[in-house]
Amino acid sequence: MEYNLADLFESVVDVVPDREALVYIDHPGTGAERRLTFTELDAAANRIGHHLIDSGIRPGEHVGLHLYNGIEYLQTALGCLKARVVPVNVNYRYVEEELVYLYRDADLVGLVFDAEFTERVAAALPQAAKVRHLLRVGTPGPDAPSLTAMDFADAEASGSPERGFPARSADDQFIICTGGTTGMPKGVMWRQEDLFFSGLGGGAPTGEPVKKPEELAERVAAGGDGITFFPTPPLMHGTSTLTAFIGFNFGQRVVLHRKFVPEEVLRTIEKEKVTSMSLVGDAMLRPLIDALGGPLKGTDCSSLFSVSSSGAIMSDTVREQFQALVPNVMLLNNFGSSESGFNGTATADSGPERGFRIRVNSRTQVVDPATYEPVPAGVPGRIAQRGHVPLGYYNDVRKTAETFFQKDGERWVLLGDMATVDEEGVVTVLGRGSQCINTGGEKVYPEEVEQALKAHSDVYDALVAGVPDAKWGNHVAAVVQLRAGAALLSLEDIQSHCRTRLAGYKIPRQLVVTDTIQRSPSGKADYRWARSVAAAADR
């Protein structure tokens, strides 16, 4: 047995076969739900894996998952891994041009898609000639274009529920597509062993690393039940799928909703006694606070042990508001990426004044991007990680060469995040270098200013971008969504608020108040949108 994700999953199934593995609530509020034990989920994944093989899809070929959250998503991902087929996540927000690029760039030969996306899939497929097998989940609407696709339920029924797959390898791949808000998507190629140790619990950031593949099941057999993971963002983003796999690797239960509806999330926490929930920053935590303080006041969230955020920071103000409503919960700002897995968790003293500070794992350093050597304390550099890192970007030799390097006999990945490190080894994340605003020669990282803005009691959400400026090169612009019922804020109000938290050159020189802040479905910032809104308002 090797560190292969399908092998590891099957080893867990064999020790807790009758334990509930997956609860799926289809349409929140309707009561429609499905529950699968580990044995039932294993058999369902076997069926799809065998169907893919029977349909002529070979080991190493790529199948896209163009789906909302659902049992079919995780069932297909597991089925692909069992059949040594590479699953590739597809962002369901993509329009035709982006889909064509992803389908072609990822060399998809198969696609599993939600019937709701039939029109977009039909428009993109003529330009993606390698796609030869389609599975459709659900029934398309009466106005949907004609598209020859096999019904997922029929495909599932056609496949054997038994295992009987060829031997697998630790080198089998898992691709996580990332990007799309600042450029076209790119596929991060992971060896499954590396992914297991970087982002799926094998490295055990809070315990002893797994020393042999058989040990995972031994730990599950020796441990107890009672943990319920609830990844609330879309599974199409790597962090949610990885969260679900962490749950399975620990032999614990995973709960899913089709879409994020704050009131229904809270009802599910109470009903299913959720212990660990993941989300993406304030964009998802604020609506939960509003619901808990309003229509869902009194909902029992006492089972919650932890709420973790990846991809965006939960600000101090929002954390305090949630903590007041759910006093015993632990709120964790985790730091990681599709290219590095898990790097660390924010320290308790992180905040607008001190920045986003993390105690990183032993494989992470802050380096000079020109020499790859560690930077001195207090000097900005790029975050880099060694050891269990991806092979590179699929079909992108140039970007791979820019991001991945060899040093001291190990593979390293150079992340896009700028940071400093102090004498104690604590890293302060400054922000994405690509979003850094150069104003009068000074560098401003949007995340820092956004933290300060969101500390204002009348600010519901905010993004910060640089806008071309004849005097300064660029000026700092704040795009702000106000709380319901809040009085309109002026630029002077915002500047006065920020002066107590930020250096003068970081204070916004422009304010744009908008009805809503545009983010990805997972809550990640859309800086391209923020920049265009601010630039249009500045004309």
VEXDREN-2710 file (C-alpha; in Angstrom, 1 decimal):
% VEXDREN-2710
k/r/px/py/pz
1/MET/0.0/0.0/0.0
2/GLU/1.3/3.5/-0.9
3/TYR/0.2/7.0/0.0
4/ASN/-2.5/7.0/-2.6
5/LEU/-5.8/8.8/-1.8
6/ALA/-8.1/6.1/-3.0
7/ASP/-6.1/3.4/-1.2
8/LEU/-6.2/5.5/2.0
9/PHE/-9.9/6.1/1.7
10/GLU/-10.6/2.4/1.2
11/SER/-8.5/1.5/4.3
12/VAL/-10.7/3.9/6.4
13/VAL/-13.9/2.4/4.9
14/ASP/-12.7/-1.1/6.0
15/VAL/-12.4/-0.1/9.7
16/VAL/-15.6/2.0/10.0
17/PRO/-17.9/0.6/7.3
18/ASP/-21.2/1.5/9.0
19/ARG/-20.2/4.9/10.2
20/GLU/-22.0/7.8/8.5
21/ALA/-19.7/9.5/6.0
22/LEU/-21.7/12.0/4.1
23/VAL/-24.9/14.0/4.7
24/TYR/-26.1/16.1/1.7
25/ILE/-28.9/18.6/2.0
26/ASP/-30.1/19.3/-1.6
27/HIS/-32.2/22.4/-1.5
28/PRO/-32.0/24.1/1.9
29/GLY/-35.4/24.5/3.5
30/THR/-37.1/21.6/1.6
31/GLY/-35.9/18.9/3.9
32/ALA/-34.6/16.8/1.0
33/GLU/-31.4/15.1/2.1
34/ARG/-29.3/12.0/1.5
35/ARG/-27.1/10.1/3.9
36/LEU/-24.3/7.6/3.0
37/THR/-22.2/5.4/5.3
38/PHE/-18.6/4.9/4.4
39/THR/-19.5/1.6/2.8
40/GLU/-22.3/3.2/0.7
41/LEU/-20.0/6.1/-0.4
42/ASP/-17.3/3.6/-1.3
43/ALA/-19.7/1.5/-3.5
44/ALA/-21.1/4.7/-5.1
45/ALA/-17.6/5.8/-6.0
46/ASN/-16.7/2.3/-7.3
47/ARG/-19.7/2.5/-9.7
48/ILE/-18.5/5.8/-11.2
49/GLY/-14.9/4.6/-11.4
50/HIS/-15.9/1.4/-13.2
51/HIS/-18.2/3.4/-15.5
52/LEU/-15.3/5.7/-16.5
53/ILE/-13.1/2.7/-17.3
54/ASP/-15.9/0.9/-19.2
55/SER/-16.4/4.1/-21.2
56/GLY/-12.8/4.1/-22.4
57/ILE/-11.3/6.7/-20.1
58/ARG/-7.7/5.6/-19.3
59/PRO/-5.5/6.0/-16.3
60/GLY/-3.9/9.5/-16.3
61/GLU/-6.6/11.1/-18.5
62/HIS/-8.5/14.1/-17.1
63/VAL/-12.1/14.4/-16.2
64/GLY/-13.7/17.8/-15.3
65/LEU/-16.1/18.3/-12.4
66/HIS/-18.4/21.2/-13.5
67/LEU/-20.8/20.8/-10.5
68/TYR/-22.5/22.5/-7.6
69/ASN/-21.9/20.9/-4.2
70/GLY/-23.4/17.4/-4.0
71/ILE/-22.8/13.8/-3.4
72/GLU/-22.1/13.4/-7.1
73/TYR/-19.1/15.8/-6.8
74/LEU/-17.3/13.8/-4.1
75/GLN/-18.5/10.5/-5.5
76/THR/-17.0/11.4/-8.9
77/ALA/-13.7/12.7/-7.4
78/LEU/-13.3/9.4/-5.4
79/GLY/-14.4/7.4/-8.5
80/CYS/-11.7/9.1/-10.6
81/LEU/-9.0/8.4/-8.0
82/LYS/-10.1/4.8/-7.7
83/ALA/-9.8/4.4/-11.5
84/ARG/-6.5/6.4/-11.6
85/VAL/-8.2/9.1/-13.6
86/VAL/-7.3/12.6/-12.8
87/PRO/-10.2/14.8/-11.4
88/VAL/-10.1/18.5/-12.4
89/ASN/-12.3/21.1/-10.7
90/VAL/-14.2/23.5/-12.9
91/ASN/-15.3/26.9/-11.6
92/TYR/-19.1/27.0/-12.4
93/ARG/-19.0/30.8/-12.6
94/TYR/-16.8/30.7/-15.7
95/VAL/-18.3/32.0/-18.9
96/GLU/-17.8/30.4/-22.3
97/GLU/-14.3/31.9/-23.1
98/GLU/-13.0/30.8/-19.7
99/LEU/-14.5/27.3/-20.0
100/VAL/-13.1/26.8/-23.5
101/TYR/-9.7/27.7/-22.1
102/LEU/-9.9/25.4/-19.1
103/TYR/-11.4/22.4/-21.1
104/ARG/-8.6/22.7/-23.6
105/ASP/-5.7/23.7/-21.4
106/ALA/-6.5/20.8/-19.0
107/ASP/-6.9/18.3/-21.8
108/LEU/-10.3/17.1/-20.5
109/VAL/-11.5/13.9/-22.1
110/GLY/-14.6/13.7/-19.9
111/LEU/-16.9/16.1/-18.1
112/VAL/-19.4/15.6/-15.4
113/PHE/-21.7/18.7/-15.2
114/ASP/-24.8/20.0/-13.6
115/ALA/-27.8/20.2/-15.9
116/GLU/-28.2/23.9/-14.9
117/PHE/-24.9/24.6/-16.8
118/THR/-26.0/22.8/-20.0
119/GLU/-26.1/26.0/-22.1
120/ARG/-22.6/27.1/-21.2
121/VAL/-21.2/23.6/-21.6
122/ALA/-22.9/23.3/-25.0
123/ALA/-21.4/26.6/-26.1
124/ALA/-17.9/25.6/-25.0
125/LEU/-17.7/22.0/-26.2
126/PRO/-17.3/22.6/-30.0
127/GLN/-14.0/24.2/-29.2
128/ALA/-12.8/21.4/-26.9
129/ALA/-12.4/18.5/-29.3
130/LYS/-10.8/16.1/-26.8
131/VAL/-13.9/15.9/-24.6
132/ARG/-15.5/12.6/-25.6
133/HIS/-17.6/11.5/-22.7
134/LEU/-20.3/13.6/-20.9
135/LEU/-22.3/12.8/-17.7
136/ARG/-25.1/15.1/-16.8
137/VAL/-26.4/15.4/-13.2
138/GLY/-30.1/16.3/-13.1
139/THR/-32.6/17.2/-15.8
140/PRO/-32.0/20.2/-18.1
141/GLY/-34.8/22.8/-18.4
142/PRO/-37.1/22.9/-21.4
143/ASP/-35.2/25.7/-23.1
144/ALA/-31.8/24.1/-22.7
145/PRO/-29.9/23.4/-25.9
146/SER/-29.6/19.8/-27.2
147/LEU/-26.6/18.1/-25.9
148/THR/-25.7/14.3/-26.0
149/ALA/-24.9/13.3/-22.5
150/MET/-25.5/10.3/-20.3
151/ASP/-27.6/10.7/-17.3
152/PHE/-25.4/10.4/-14.1
153/ALA/-27.9/8.0/-12.5
154/ASP/-27.7/5.7/-15.5
155/ALA/-23.9/5.8/-15.5
156/GLU/-23.9/5.0/-11.8
157/ALA/-26.2/2.0/-12.3
158/SER/-24.0/0.7/-15.1
159/GLY/-20.9/0.4/-13.0
160/SER/-19.9/-2.3/-10.6
161/PRO/-20.2/-1.5/-6.9
162/GLU/-17.2/-3.7/-6.1
163/ARG/-13.6/-2.5/-6.0
164/GLY/-11.5/-4.6/-8.3
165/PHE/-9.3/-1.7/-9.7
166/PRO/-5.7/-2.1/-10.9
167/ALA/-2.9/-1.3/-8.4
168/ARG/-2.5/2.4/-7.8
169/SER/0.5/4.6/-7.1
170/ALA/1.6/7.5/-4.8
171/ASP/2.6/9.2/-8.1
172/ASP/-1.1/9.3/-9.3
173/GLN/-2.1/12.9/-9.8
174/PHE/-4.7/15.2/-8.5
175/ILE/-5.1/18.6/-10.3
176/ILE/-6.5/21.7/-8.6
177/CYS/-7.4/24.5/-11.0
178/THR/-6.8/27.9/-9.5
179/GLY/-7.1/31.5/-10.7
180/GLY/-9.7/33.2/-12.9
181/THR/-10.1/36.5/-11.1
182/THR/-6.7/37.8/-12.1
183/GLY/-6.1/35.7/-15.2
184/MET/-7.0/32.5/-16.9
185/PRO/-7.1/29.4/-14.7
186/LYS/-4.1/27.1/-14.3
187/GLY/-4.0/23.6/-13.1
188/VAL/-1.7/22.8/-10.1
189/MET/-0.4/19.2/-10.5
190/TRP/-0.1/17.3/-7.2
191/ARG/1.3/13.9/-6.6
192/GLN/-1.2/12.3/-4.3
193/GLU/1.4/11.5/-1.7
194/ASP/2.5/15.1/-1.6
195/LEU/-1.0/16.3/-1.4
196/PHE/-1.7/14.0/1.5
197/PHE/1.2/15.3/3.5
198/SER/0.7/19.0/2.6
199/GLY/-3.1/19.5/2.9
200/LEU/-4.9/16.3/3.9
201/GLY/-3.8/15.6/7.4
202/GLY/-0.8/13.4/6.7
203/GLY/1.6/16.0/8.0
204/ALA/-0.7/16.4/11.1
205/PRO/-0.1/20.1/11.9
206/THR/-1.7/19.5/15.3
207/GLY/-0.3/16.0/16.0
208/GLU/2.2/13.3/14.9
209/PRO/2.7/12.9/11.2
210/VAL/1.5/9.6/9.6
211/LYS/4.6/7.3/9.3
212/LYS/3.2/4.6/7.1
213/PRO/0.0/4.3/4.9
214/GLU/-1.5/1.6/7.1
215/GLU/-1.3/3.9/10.1
216/LEU/-4.2/6.2/8.9
217/ALA/-6.8/3.4/9.3
218/GLU/-5.2/2.3/12.6
219/ARG/-5.7/5.8/14.0
220/VAL/-9.3/5.8/12.8
221/ALA/-10.0/2.4/14.3
222/ALA/-8.5/3.5/17.6
223/GLY/-10.2/6.9/17.7
224/GLY/-13.8/7.8/18.3
225/ASP/-16.6/9.2/16.3
226/GLY/-18.4/12.5/16.9
227/ILE/-16.7/15.0/14.6
228/THR/-18.7/16.6/11.8
229/PHE/-17.0/18.7/9.1
230/PHE/-19.1/21.3/7.3
231/PRO/-17.3/22.9/4.3
232/THR/-19.6/25.7/3.3
233/PRO/-17.8/27.1/0.2
234/PRO/-18.2/25.5/-3.2
235/LEU/-16.3/22.2/-3.6
236/MET/-15.1/23.6/-7.0
237/HIS/-12.5/25.5/-4.9
238/GLY/-9.8/23.2/-3.8
239/THR/-10.0/24.1/-0.1
240/SER/-13.5/22.7/0.3
241/THR/-12.8/19.5/-1.4
242/LEU/-9.6/19.0/0.6
243/THR/-11.6/19.8/3.8
244/ALA/-14.1/17.0/2.9
245/PHE/-11.2/14.6/2.2
246/ILE/-9.6/15.5/5.6
247/GLY/-13.0/14.5/7.2
248/PHE/-12.9/11.1/5.4
249/ASN/-9.3/10.5/6.3
250/PHE/-10.1/10.9/9.9
251/GLY/-13.1/8.6/9.6
252/GLN/-15.5/11.5/10.4
253/ARG/-18.7/12.8/8.9
254/VAL/-19.0/15.5/6.2
255/VAL/-22.0/17.7/5.7
256/LEU/-22.7/19.5/2.5
257/HIS/-25.2/22.1/1.2
258/ARG/-25.8/22.6/-2.5
259/LYS/-25.3/26.4/-2.0
260/PHE/-24.5/28.8/0.8
261/VAL/-27.7/30.1/2.4
262/PRO/-26.8/31.5/5.8
263/GLU/-30.1/30.7/7.6
264/GLU/-29.9/27.1/6.4
265/VAL/-26.3/26.8/7.4
266/LEU/-27.2/27.7/10.9
267/ARG/-30.2/25.3/11.0
268/THR/-27.8/22.5/9.8
269/ILE/-25.3/23.3/12.5
270/GLU/-28.0/22.9/15.1
271/LYS/-29.6/19.8/13.6
272/GLU/-26.4/17.9/12.7
273/LYS/-24.4/19.0/15.7
274/VAL/-21.6/20.3/13.4
275/THR/-18.3/20.6/15.2
276/SER/-16.0/22.0/12.5
277/MET/-17.0/24.5/9.8
278/SER/-14.9/26.1/7.1
279/LEU/-15.7/29.2/5.2
280/VAL/-14.0/32.1/3.4
281/GLY/-13.6/35.3/5.4
282/ASP/-16.0/38.0/6.3
283/ALA/-18.0/37.6/3.1
284/MET/-19.4/34.3/4.6
285/LEU/-19.1/35.0/8.3
286/ARG/-21.0/38.3/8.3
287/PRO/-24.3/36.9/6.9
288/LEU/-24.2/34.2/9.6
289/ILE/-23.8/36.9/12.2
290/ASP/-26.8/38.8/10.7
291/ALA/-28.9/35.7/10.7
292/LEU/-27.9/34.8/14.3
293/GLY/-28.7/38.3/15.5
294/GLY/-32.0/38.4/13.5
295/PRO/-34.3/35.7/12.1
296/LEU/-32.2/32.8/13.5
297/LYS/-31.6/34.3/17.0
298/GLY/-31.4/31.5/19.6
299/THR/-30.1/28.8/17.2
300/ASP/-28.1/26.3/19.1
301/CYS/-24.5/26.5/17.8
302/SER/-23.0/25.0/21.0
303/SER/-21.7/22.0/19.1
304/LEU/-19.3/24.2/17.1
305/PHE/-15.7/23.7/18.2
306/SER/-14.0/25.6/15.4
307/VAL/-14.6/27.8/12.4
308/SER/-11.7/28.1/10.0
309/SER/-11.2/30.5/7.1
310/SER/-8.9/30.0/4.1
311/GLY/-8.5/32.3/1.1
312/ALA/-9.6/35.4/2.9
313/ILE/-9.2/36.8/6.4
314/MET/-11.9/37.0/9.1
315/SER/-11.4/40.5/10.4
316/ASP/-11.1/41.3/14.1
317/THR/-14.4/43.2/14.2
318/VAL/-16.4/40.3/12.6
319/ARG/-14.6/37.7/14.7
320/GLU/-15.6/39.6/17.9
321/GLN/-19.2/39.8/16.7
322/PHE/-19.4/36.1/16.0
323/GLN/-17.6/35.3/19.3
324/ALA/-20.2/37.3/21.2
325/LEU/-23.0/35.1/19.7
326/VAL/-21.1/31.8/19.9
327/PRO/-18.7/32.3/22.9
328/ASN/-17.0/28.9/22.9
329/VAL/-16.0/28.6/19.3
330/MET/-12.4/28.8/18.2
331/LEU/-11.9/31.0/15.1
332/LEU/-9.0/30.2/12.9
333/ASN/-7.5/32.2/10.1
334/ASN/-5.6/29.6/8.2
335/PHE/-3.0/30.4/5.6
336/GLY/-2.4/28.2/2.6
337/SER/-2.8/27.9/-1.2
338/SER/-3.5/25.5/-4.1
339/GLU/0.2/25.5/-4.6
340/SER/1.3/24.8/-1.1
341/GLY/-1.5/23.2/0.9
342/PHE/-1.5/24.2/4.6
343/ASN/1.2/26.6/5.8
344/GLY/0.0/27.8/9.2
345/THR/-2.6/29.5/11.3
346/ALA/-2.8/33.1/12.4
347/THR/-1.5/34.0/15.8
348/ALA/-3.9/35.4/18.5
349/ASP/-2.3/38.9/18.2
350/SER/-3.0/39.2/14.5
351/GLY/-5.0/42.3/13.5
352/PRO/-5.0/45.6/11.7
353/GLU/-2.2/47.0/13.9
354/ARG/0.2/44.0/13.7
355/GLY/-0.9/42.4/10.5
356/PHE/-1.8/38.9/9.6
357/ARG/0.8/36.9/11.6
358/ILE/1.3/33.2/11.3
359/ARG/3.5/30.6/12.9
360/VAL/4.5/28.6/9.8
361/ASN/5.4/25.0/9.6
362/SER/9.0/23.9/9.4
363/ARG/8.9/23.6/5.6
364/THR/8.0/27.3/5.1
365/GLN/10.4/30.2/4.7
366/VAL/10.4/33.9/3.6
367/VAL/13.0/34.2/0.8
368/ASP/14.5/36.7/-1.7
369/PRO/12.8/35.8/-5.0
370/ALA/16.0/36.5/-6.9
371/THR/18.3/34.3/-4.9
372/TYR/15.9/32.0/-3.0
373/GLU/17.9/32.7/0.1
374/PRO/16.1/33.5/3.4
375/VAL/15.6/37.2/4.0
376/PRO/16.8/38.9/7.3
377/ALA/14.3/39.7/9.9
378/GLY/12.0/42.6/8.9
379/VAL/13.0/42.6/5.2
380/PRO/10.1/41.8/2.8
381/GLY/10.4/38.7/0.7
382/ARG/8.2/36.0/-0.8
383/ILE/6.8/33.0/1.1
384/ALA/8.3/29.7/-0.1
385/GLN/7.7/26.1/0.8
386/ARG/9.8/23.0/0.4
387/GLY/9.3/19.2/0.4
388/HIS/5.8/18.0/-0.4
389/VAL/4.9/20.6/-3.1
390/PRO/3.3/20.2/-6.5
391/LEU/5.0/19.1/-9.7
392/GLY/4.1/22.4/-11.4
393/TYR/1.4/23.9/-13.5
394/TYR/-0.2/21.6/-16.1
395/ASN/0.6/22.7/-19.7
396/ASP/2.6/25.8/-18.5
397/VAL/6.3/25.3/-18.6
398/ARG/7.1/29.1/-18.3
399/LYS/4.9/29.6/-15.2
400/THR/6.2/26.4/-13.6
401/ALA/9.8/27.7/-14.0
402/GLU/8.8/31.0/-12.4
403/THR/7.1/29.4/-9.4
404/PHE/8.9/26.1/-8.7
405/PHE/12.6/25.7/-8.1
406/GLN/15.2/23.2/-6.8
407/LYS/17.3/24.1/-3.8
408/ASP/19.5/21.8/-1.6
409/GLY/18.1/18.7/-3.3
410/GLU/14.5/19.6/-2.6
411/ARG/11.6/21.0/-4.6
412/TRP/10.3/24.4/-3.6
413/VAL/7.3/26.5/-4.5
414/LEU/7.5/30.3/-4.5
415/LEU/4.1/31.7/-3.5
416/GLY/2.7/35.1/-4.7
417/ASP/2.4/36.4/-1.1
418/MET/4.9/38.9/0.2
419/ALA/5.8/38.7/3.9
420/THR/8.4/39.5/6.6
421/VAL/9.7/37.3/9.3
422/ASP/10.7/38.4/12.9
423/GLU/13.4/37.2/15.1
424/GLU/11.1/34.5/16.6
425/GLY/10.3/33.1/13.2
426/VAL/6.7/34.5/13.1
427/VAL/5.7/35.5/9.6
428/THR/3.7/38.6/8.8
429/VAL/1.8/38.2/5.6
430/LEU/1.7/41.5/3.7
431/GLY/-0.4/40.4/0.8
432/ARG/-0.3/39.3/-2.8
433/GLY/2.6/40.9/-4.6
434/SER/0.5/41.1/-7.7
435/GLN/-2.1/43.3/-5.9
436/CYS/0.5/45.6/-4.2
437/ILE/-0.2/49.3/-4.8
438/ASN/2.8/51.5/-5.5
439/THR/1.8/55.0/-4.4
440/GLY/4.6/57.6/-4.5
441/GLY/7.2/54.9/-4.2
442/GLU/5.6/53.4/-1.0
443/LYS/4.1/49.9/-1.1
444/VAL/0.6/49.3/0.1
445/TYR/-1.0/45.8/0.4
446/PRO/-4.8/45.9/0.0
447/GLU/-5.5/43.3/2.7
448/GLU/-4.0/45.5/5.4
449/VAL/-6.2/48.5/4.5
450/GLU/-9.3/46.3/4.1
451/GLN/-8.8/45.1/7.7
452/ALA/-8.7/48.7/8.9
453/LEU/-11.8/49.6/6.9
454/LYS/-13.8/46.6/8.2
455/ALA/-13.1/47.7/11.7
456/HIS/-15.5/50.6/11.1
457/SER/-18.9/49.8/12.6
458/ASP/-20.8/51.0/9.5
459/VAL/-18.7/49.1/7.0
460/TYR/-20.1/45.7/6.0
461/ASP/-17.4/44.7/3.4
462/ALA/-14.6/46.4/1.6
463/LEU/-12.0/45.9/-1.2
464/VAL/-9.0/48.1/-1.9
465/ALA/-7.3/48.7/-5.2
466/GLY/-4.8/51.0/-6.9
467/VAL/-6.0/53.6/-9.4
468/PRO/-3.7/55.4/-11.7
469/ASP/-2.8/58.9/-10.4
470/ALA/-0.8/61.7/-12.2
471/LYS/0.9/62.7/-9.0
472/TRP/1.4/59.5/-7.0
473/GLY/1.5/56.9/-9.8
474/ASN/-1.4/55.2/-8.1
475/HIS/-3.6/56.2/-5.3
476/VAL/-5.3/53.9/-2.7
477/ALA/-9.1/53.5/-3.5
478/ALA/-11.6/51.9/-1.1
479/VAL/-14.7/50.2/-2.5
480/VAL/-17.1/49.9/0.4
481/GLN/-20.4/48.2/1.1
482/LEU/-22.2/49.8/4.0
483/ARG/-24.3/48.0/6.7
484/ALA/-28.0/48.1/6.1
485/GLY/-29.4/51.3/7.6
486/ALA/-26.0/52.9/8.0
487/ALA/-25.6/56.6/7.2
488/LEU/-23.6/57.4/4.1
489/LEU/-20.0/57.7/4.9
490/SER/-17.7/60.4/3.4
491/LEU/-14.1/60.0/2.4
492/GLU/-13.2/62.2/5.3
493/ASP/-15.0/59.8/7.7
494/ILE/-13.1/56.9/6.3
495/GLN/-9.8/58.7/6.4
496/SER/-10.3/59.8/10.0
497/HIS/-11.1/56.2/11.0
498/CYS/-8.0/54.8/9.2
499/ARG/-5.5/57.4/10.6
500/THR/-5.6/55.7/14.0
501/ARG/-4.7/52.3/12.4
502/LEU/-2.5/53.0/9.3
503/ALA/0.4/55.0/8.2
504/GLY/-0.5/58.1/6.2
505/TYR/0.5/56.8/2.8
506/LYS/-1.8/53.8/3.2
507/ILE/-5.0/55.8/3.9
508/PRO/-7.5/55.8/1.0
509/ARG/-7.5/58.8/-1.2
510/GLN/-10.8/57.7/-2.9
511/LEU/-14.0/56.2/-1.6
512/VAL/-16.6/54.4/-3.7
513/VAL/-19.8/53.2/-2.0
514/THR/-21.5/50.3/-3.7
515/ASP/-24.6/48.2/-3.0
516/THR/-22.6/45.0/-2.9
517/ILE/-19.0/43.9/-3.1
518/GLN/-18.3/41.4/-5.9
519/ARG/-16.6/38.2/-4.8
520/SER/-16.2/34.7/-6.1
521/PRO/-18.7/32.1/-4.9
522/SER/-16.2/31.1/-2.2
523/GLY/-15.8/34.6/-0.9
524/LYS/-12.4/35.4/-2.4
525/ALA/-11.7/39.0/-3.4
526/ASP/-12.3/40.1/-7.0
527/TYR/-9.7/42.8/-7.3
528/ARG/-10.1/43.1/-11.0
529/TRP/-13.7/44.2/-10.4
530/ALA/-12.7/46.5/-7.6
531/ARG/-10.1/48.2/-9.7
532/SER/-12.5/48.8/-12.6
533/VAL/-15.2/50.2/-10.3
534/ALA/-12.8/52.6/-8.6
535/ALA/-11.2/53.7/-11.9
536/ALA/-14.7/54.3/-13.5
537/ALA/-15.7/56.5/-10.5
538/ASP/-12.4/58.4/-10.7
539/ARG/-13.0/59.6/-14.3
END
